[in-house]
Amino acid sequence: MRSRHYLTADCLDAPCESAWMSLYLSGSDKNFLNVTGLTRASFHQLLSRFAGFYAT
């Protein structure tokens, strides 16, 4: 018999409270580089290129 485990939306953090937002808004540049492999300047350059595809 197969057992399935899953998460419901109720247990997820609000997007503004996610680990990514914490790193993005207040993490050190060294931590940002270690997590993404990009400097903040490089990340923002990529973000500006792709932002048009994700604008709401």
C-alpha positions as CSV (number, residue, x, y, z in Angstrom):
1,M,0.0,0.0,0.0
2,R,1.3,3.4,-0.9
3,S,1.2,6.2,1.6
4,R,1.3,9.8,0.4
5,H,2.4,12.8,2.4
6,Y,1.8,16.4,1.4
7,L,1.7,19.9,2.7
8,T,-1.4,22.1,2.6
9,A,-1.2,25.8,1.8
10,D,-2.1,26.6,5.4
11,C,1.3,25.4,6.6
12,L,3.3,27.6,4.2
13,D,4.7,30.9,5.3
14,A,3.5,34.1,3.7
15,P,5.8,35.0,0.8
16,C,6.9,38.2,2.6
17,E,8.1,36.0,5.5
18,S,10.0,33.4,3.5
19,A,13.7,32.6,4.0
20,W,14.4,34.0,0.5
21,M,12.9,37.4,1.4
22,S,14.8,37.5,4.7
23,L,18.0,36.9,2.8
24,Y,17.1,39.3,0.0
25,L,16.1,42.1,2.4
26,S,18.6,41.8,5.2
27,G,21.1,39.1,4.6
28,S,24.8,39.9,4.2
29,D,26.3,40.1,0.7
30,K,28.5,37.1,1.6
31,N,25.5,35.0,2.5
32,F,23.7,36.1,-0.7
33,L,26.6,35.1,-2.8
34,N,26.9,31.7,-1.0
35,V,23.2,30.9,-1.6
36,T,22.7,32.2,-5.1
37,G,26.2,32.1,-6.6
38,L,25.6,35.7,-7.7
39,T,26.6,39.0,-6.3
40,R,23.7,41.4,-5.5
41,A,24.7,43.5,-8.5
42,S,24.6,40.5,-10.8
43,F,21.3,39.3,-9.4
44,H,19.8,42.8,-9.9
45,Q,21.1,42.9,-13.5
46,L,19.4,39.5,-14.2
47,L,16.2,40.6,-12.3
48,S,15.9,43.7,-14.5
49,R,16.2,41.6,-17.7
50,F,13.5,39.1,-16.6
51,A,11.2,41.4,-14.6
52,G,9.0,42.0,-17.7
53,F,8.1,38.4,-17.9
54,Y,6.9,38.3,-14.3
55,A,5.2,41.7,-13.9
56,T,1.7,41.4,-12.6
